[in-house]
Amino acid sequence: MKTWSRYFVVAAVIVCMATALVAQDKAQDKKPGVLTGADLKLVVPTTYFFDDLVAPVQVRNAVAIRAKDGKVLTAGLVDTSGYSTDVAQKYQGYLITSKKITIEGQSLNPGQYGMGFANGKFRVMDVGGNDVFSVDSKMDDKLARPVPFKAVADGSSYRLYAGKKYVTVNVD
């Protein structure tokens, strides 16, 4: 009986160590920063509801940023063809954050929002289309190959780019 008890204890220790290693590997997989590949696909929605319509998300023009605490901010462009011209002029995409962030110094609580770059401004709207805030966007004329939408680490903050226009986002 004592032999079985020893085997049981050894087996329990091995299982505990294996579980700890798996948990450690998973924690390492959740490194802070801009997400890519499979990690990005896990958090980007395929459609987004805004102002009483559902629009397909342009997954190739979507980004996600993981904060140090594991919380995620995701943003991307959507197909606005079903929206009226006045809405489509200010709304180009979605922004979802699971933690409080700041954009150009403006605080934004966790939630789901519409967003867009227009007329030198970056606008954030609630899902009903009402303005939450608007900040001045910046221009990066040194950007060699602008793309429709991307996120880039900039020290302890991030830049959300739409072409050469960008805003600075702090997630921590």
Secondary structure, DSSP 4 states (H G I P E B T S, - for coil): -HHHHHHHHHHHHHHHHHHHHHHHHHHHHT-SEE--HHHHHHH--SEEEETTEEEEEEEEEEEEEE-TTS-EEEEEEE--TTS-HHHHHH--EEEEESS-EEETTEEE-SEEEEEEEETTEEEEEETTS-EEEEEE-EE-TT-SS--SSEEEEETTEEEEEETTEEEEEE--
